[in-house]
Amino acid sequence: MTDVQGTVADGFEPVRDAFADNFARRGERGAAVVVHQGGRKVVDLWGGTRDVDGGTPWTPDTAQIVRSATKGVAAAVPLLLHQRGQVDLDAPVGTYWPEFKAAGKERVLVRHLLAHRAGVPVLDTPLTPEQARDGASGPRAVAAQAPAWEPGTDHGYHAQTYSWTVGELVRRVTGRDIGAWIADEIAAPLGLDLWLGLPEAEQHRAGRIGDVEPPAGTGTPGLRVRPKRAVSDAYRDPASLTRRAFAAIDPLPDENDPAYRAAVLPASAGVATAEALSRFYAALIGDVEDGGRRLFAPATLTLARSEESAGPDRVLIANTRFGLGYMLHGPASPLLAAGSFGHPGRGGSLAFADPESGISFGYVTNGMQKNVTADPRAQALVRAVARALAG
């Protein structure tokens, strides 16, 4: 039995039970979960090993690559720039980044980038891992890329290209890379152990991640996607948007390489603790204990979680829902309640907020299972939070 460490507030004992059960029945190796309610921490749990393939215990300050959960942190930047009057969400991207207008993308709006409607989830010529992280090749490639569909008319998950569309937009507007902006404007004021571009001095904080096979029979109840064969076929077909979107970096980078952890890739390379993710989302919806001030004004919060895209996703082959930069509660990515917004990371991690209940949630793991938007371990924890709230 894995020794689960940490604390839960009275009434949140179901979350501790579910977290322990993840180790006992769902193949967990090392993980942490933190929940805030009304800005106050009510769950703080960790267990297992810091490395998926090691024996050193996980500690409260262990951080992990959180893959696409990074997108939810990155999305806050253009929304905060809009809140400050520096970005018009209804302006063409070319207003700020003239080169992006090439190849039929003149009418792509800023909001299209955030809602996965820009039509550029793939690159005709994938980037090497070195090109992906050099800061120039990615924006240049996506600016030259012709869209796969008429921008603004449909949606499809921009799994990798989100790094260069949103990242370059922020750089053009602010003169800073998005990792530096997050460090200065979000992480430092809130005291977050969260990095987009992990500094050398913090590399020792990051555990090793790796693929693990989930035990049989641990699927997510109620998860509805298109027929399994259609999903599998899409991932196997080299010509499909699905396969090409996830292969925009080829070969796949070594996510345990310090050079990758140091890369500013807002689609995939954030490094964070569970505490940092939960506290970040708590600050999006309200003030946080120990002096953290609210980030989103009410109007910005409405933008983040108002539906922009819904229905069959051209890339994920499932019915997805997006606000501006955030996945919304739905069959493909169940969150806590109808008004919840956040973002999962492929293979495990999840972070979100639910303004109506005041809940924010952060879960990180080092064992990457075969899922994209609804990990069984994360979903077990979300259901436990719901039971705790129901009393």
C-alpha positions in Angstrom: 0.0 0.0 0.0 1.3 3.5 -0.9 1.6 5.8 2.0 -0.5 8.8 1.3 0.8 12.0 2.9 -0.9 15.4 3.5 -4.1 16.7 4.9 -7.7 17.3 4.1 -10.2 19.6 5.7 -13.3 18.2 7.5 -15.7 16.9 4.9 -13.1 16.3 2.2 -12.2 12.8 3.4 -13.6 11.3 0.2 -10.8 12.9 -1.8 -8.2 11.2 0.4 -9.9 7.9 -0.1 -10.1 8.3 -3.8 -6.4 9.4 -4.0 -5.3 6.3 -2.0 -7.6 4.2 -4.3 -5.8 5.5 -7.3 -2.6 3.9 -6.1 -4.3 0.7 -5.1 -6.5 0.1 -8.2 -5.7 2.6 -11.0 -2.0 2.2 -11.5 -0.8 5.4 -9.9 3.0 5.7 -9.4 3.5 9.2 -8.0 1.0 12.1 -7.8 -0.3 15.0 -5.9 -3.7 16.7 -5.7 -4.6 20.0 -4.2 -8.0 21.6 -3.9 -9.0 25.1 -2.8 -12.4 26.3 -1.8 -13.1 30.0 -1.6 -9.3 30.6 -1.9 -8.6 28.4 1.1 -6.7 25.1 0.7 -8.9 22.2 1.8 -7.0 19.2 0.2 -3.2 18.8 0.0 -2.2 15.2 -0.7 0.8 13.5 -2.2 2.2 10.0 -2.5 4.3 7.5 -4.4 7.6 8.3 -6.0 8.9 11.5 -7.6 10.1 9.6 -10.7 7.9 7.1 -12.5 10.8 4.7 -12.7 12.5 5.4 -9.3 12.2 4.9 -5.6 12.7 8.4 -4.2 9.5 9.5 -2.4 7.4 12.3 -3.8 7.6 15.4 -1.5 5.3 18.5 -1.2 7.6 20.5 -3.6 7.8 17.9 -6.3 6.9 19.4 -9.7 6.1 17.6 -13.0 5.6 18.3 -16.7 1.9 18.9 -17.0 1.6 18.7 -20.8 -1.6 20.4 -22.1 -2.6 21.6 -18.7 -0.1 24.2 -19.5 -2.6 25.6 -22.1 -4.9 26.8 -19.3 -2.1 28.8 -17.7 -1.0 30.2 -21.0 -4.6 31.2 -22.0 -4.8 33.6 -19.0 -2.1 35.8 -20.6 -4.0 37.0 -23.7 -7.2 37.3 -21.6 -5.3 39.5 -19.0 -3.9 41.5 -21.9 -7.4 42.0 -23.1 -8.5 43.0 -19.6 -5.8 45.6 -19.6 -6.8 47.0 -23.0 -3.7 45.7 -24.8 -5.4 43.0 -27.0 -8.7 43.1 -28.9 -10.1 39.6 -29.0 -12.0 40.4 -32.2 -9.1 41.9 -34.0 -7.3 39.9 -36.8 -4.2 38.2 -35.5 -2.4 40.0 -38.3 -3.0 43.3 -36.6 -0.3 42.3 -34.1 1.6 39.7 -36.1 1.5 40.8 -39.8 3.3 37.6 -41.1 0.5 35.5 -39.8 -1.8 36.8 -42.5 -0.1 34.6 -45.2 -1.8 31.6 -46.9 -5.4 32.6 -46.4 -5.3 33.5 -42.7 -6.1 37.2 -43.0 -9.5 36.7 -41.2 -8.2 34.7 -38.3 -9.2 36.5 -35.1 -7.5 36.4 -31.8 -10.4 34.6 -30.3 -10.0 31.9 -33.0 -6.6 31.1 -31.7 -7.9 30.6 -28.1 -10.9 28.6 -29.2 -9.0 26.2 -31.5 -10.8 27.7 -34.6 -7.8 29.1 -36.4 -7.5 26.1 -38.7 -3.8 25.5 -38.2 -3.5 22.4 -35.9 -0.9 20.8 -38.3 2.3 21.7 -40.1 3.0 20.5 -43.6 6.6 20.1 -42.5 6.9 19.1 -38.8 9.5 20.7 -36.6 12.4 18.8 -34.9 12.5 19.1 -31.1 15.4 21.6 -31.5 13.4 23.8 -33.9 10.3 23.5 -31.7 12.0 25.1 -28.8 14.3 27.7 -30.5 11.7 30.4 -30.3 11.7 31.3 -34.0 11.1 28.2 -36.2 7.6 27.5 -34.7 6.1 31.0 -35.2 7.6 31.1 -38.7 6.2 27.7 -39.7 2.7 28.4 -38.4 2.6 31.9 -40.0 3.4 30.3 -43.4 1.0 27.4 -42.9 -2.2 27.2 -45.0 -5.3 26.5 -42.9 -6.8 23.0 -42.9 -10.3 24.5 -43.0 -11.8 27.9 -43.3 -10.8 29.7 -40.1 -13.6 30.5 -37.8 -16.0 28.0 -39.3 -15.1 24.9 -37.2 -12.8 23.7 -34.4 -10.1 21.2 -34.0 -7.6 20.9 -31.1 -4.3 22.7 -31.8 -2.3 20.2 -29.7 1.2 21.5 -30.5 0.7 24.6 -32.7 -1.0 26.4 -29.8 2.6 26.9 -28.5 3.5 29.1 -31.5 0.2 30.9 -32.2 -0.5 32.1 -28.7 3.1 32.4 -27.7 4.0 34.6 -30.6 0.9 36.7 -30.2 1.9 37.5 -26.7 5.5 38.3 -27.7 4.3 40.7 -30.5 2.0 42.5 -28.1 4.3 42.7 -25.0 7.8 42.3 -26.3 8.4 39.4 -23.8 8.1 35.7 -24.3 5.0 34.2 -22.6 7.1 32.3 -20.1 8.7 35.5 -18.8 5.3 37.2 -18.7 3.8 34.4 -16.6 6.8 34.4 -14.3 6.6 38.2 -13.7 2.9 38.8 -13.7 1.3 35.6 -12.4 3.8 33.2 -10.7 5.8 35.7 -8.7 2.8 37.7 -7.3 0.9 34.5 -6.4 4.0 32.6 -5.1 3.5 29.7 -7.5 5.9 26.9 -8.2 5.0 27.0 -11.8 7.2 27.6 -14.8 6.9 27.8 -18.6 10.6 27.5 -19.2 12.1 25.8 -16.1 15.2 27.6 -14.9 18.4 25.6 -14.4 18.3 26.3 -10.7 14.9 24.6 -10.4 15.5 21.6 -12.6 16.0 19.4 -9.5 12.4 20.0 -8.6 11.0 18.1 -11.6 10.4 14.3 -11.4 10.7 12.0 -14.3 7.5 11.1 -16.2 6.8 8.1 -18.3 4.1 6.0 -19.9 2.3 3.4 -17.8 -0.4 0.9 -18.6 -3.6 1.3 -16.6 -5.0 -1.8 -14.9 -7.8 -3.4 -16.8 -11.3 -2.2 -16.0 -10.3 1.3 -14.8 -12.0 3.4 -17.6 -14.0 6.5 -16.9 -17.7 6.0 -16.3 -19.9 8.1 -18.5 -17.1 9.2 -20.9 -18.8 9.4 -24.4 -16.7 9.7 -27.5 -17.1 8.5 -31.1 -16.8 4.8 -31.7 -13.5 3.6 -30.4 -12.5 2.2 -33.8 -12.8 5.7 -35.3 -10.5 7.2 -32.7 -8.0 4.4 -33.0 -8.0 4.7 -36.8 -7.5 8.4 -36.7 -4.4 8.0 -34.4 -3.0 5.3 -36.7 -3.5 7.2 -40.0 -0.4 9.3 -40.8 -2.6 11.5 -43.1 -5.3 12.3 -40.4 -5.5 15.7 -38.7 -5.3 13.8 -35.4 -2.0 12.1 -36.1 -0.5 15.2 -37.8 -1.6 17.6 -35.0 0.2 15.6 -32.3 3.1 15.0 -34.6 3.8 18.7 -35.4 7.0 18.0 -33.5 8.7 15.0 -34.9 10.3 12.9 -33.5 8.5 13.4 -30.2 10.7 15.2 -27.7 12.2 13.7 -24.6 10.0 15.3 -22.0 12.6 14.5 -19.2 15.3 16.3 -21.1 16.3 19.5 -19.2 16.4 21.3 -22.5 12.7 20.4 -23.1 11.7 21.5 -19.6 13.5 24.8 -20.2 11.6 25.4 -23.4 8.9 28.0 -23.7 6.2 25.8 -25.2 2.8 27.0 -23.9 1.0 24.0 -25.4 2.8 21.4 -23.6 5.9 22.1 -21.5 4.7 23.7 -18.3 6.2 22.4 -15.1 4.2 22.8 -11.9 3.2 21.5 -8.6 -0.4 20.5 -7.8 -0.5 23.3 -5.3 0.5 25.9 -7.9 -2.1 24.7 -10.4 -4.9 24.8 -7.9 -3.8 28.2 -6.5 -3.6 29.6 -10.0 -7.2 28.7 -10.8 -8.3 29.9 -7.3 -6.8 33.3 -8.2 -8.7 33.3 -11.5 -12.0 33.3 -9.7 -11.2 35.1 -6.4 -8.7 36.2 -3.8 -6.5 33.5 -2.4 -5.3 32.9 1.2 -1.9 34.4 2.1 -2.3 37.5 0.0 -3.0 36.2 -3.5 -5.2 38.7 -5.4 -7.8 37.8 -7.9 -6.6 37.9 -11.6 -9.8 37.8 -13.7 -12.3 40.6 -13.5 -15.9 39.3 -13.8 -16.2 40.1 -17.5 -12.9 38.3 -18.2 -14.1 35.2 -16.3 -17.2 35.2 -18.4 -15.1 35.3 -21.6 -13.0 32.4 -20.3 -15.9 30.0 -19.8 -18.4 31.2 -22.4 -18.7 28.5 -25.1 -16.9 29.4 -28.3 -16.5 25.9 -29.8 -18.7 22.8 -29.4 -19.4 19.6 -31.2 -17.3 17.2 -33.2 -13.6 18.1 -32.9 -11.7 17.6 -36.1 -8.6 16.5 -34.3 -9.7 14.8 -31.1 -12.6 12.9 -32.8 -14.9 13.6 -29.9 -17.4 16.2 -29.0 -15.4 18.9 -27.2 -16.3 22.3 -25.8 -14.0 25.3 -25.5 -14.3 28.8 -24.1 -11.5 31.2 -24.8 -8.5 29.1 -24.1 -10.2 26.7 -21.7 -11.9 23.4 -22.0 -15.4 23.5 -20.6 -17.3 20.7 -18.8 -18.7 18.1 -21.2 -18.7 14.5 -22.1 -15.1 14.5 -23.5 -13.7 16.3 -20.5 -15.9 16.1 -17.4 -15.1 18.7 -14.8 -16.9 19.4 -11.6 -20.1 21.1 -12.9 -21.6 22.9 -15.8 -19.8 26.2 -15.1 -16.4 24.7 -14.6 -13.5 25.6 -16.9 -9.9 24.4 -17.1 -7.6 22.1 -19.0 -6.4 18.5 -18.8 -2.9 17.3 -19.8 -2.7 14.3 -22.1 -2.0 11.2 -20.0 -3.0 12.5 -16.6 -2.8 16.0 -15.2 -5.9 18.2 -14.7 -6.5 21.7 -13.4 -9.7 23.7 -13.3 -12.0 26.1 -11.4 -15.7 26.1 -10.7 -16.8 29.6 -9.8 -20.2 28.6 -8.4 -18.8 26.3 -5.7 -15.6 28.3 -5.3 -13.6 25.1 -6.0 -10.2 25.1 -7.7 -8.4 21.8 -8.4 -4.9 20.7 -9.4 -3.7 17.2 -10.0 -0.3 16.1 -11.3 1.2 12.7 -11.9 4.3 11.1 -13.3 2.5 8.0 -14.8 1.2 8.9 -18.2 -1.8 6.7 -19.2 -3.4 6.4 -22.6 -5.9 9.2 -22.6 -6.1 12.7 -23.8 -8.9 14.6 -22.0 -10.3 12.4 -19.2 -7.9 10.4 -17.1 -9.6 7.8 -14.8 -7.5 8.8 -11.8 -8.2 12.5 -12.2 -11.9 11.8 -12.7 -12.1 9.7 -9.6 -10.7 12.7 -7.6 -13.2 15.1 -9.2 -16.1 12.8 -8.4 -14.8 12.6 -4.8 -14.8 16.4 -4.6 -18.4 16.4 -5.8 -19.3 13.9 -3.0 -17.6 16.1 -0.4 -19.5 19.1 -1.5 -22.8 17.2 -1.4 -22.1 16.2 2.2 
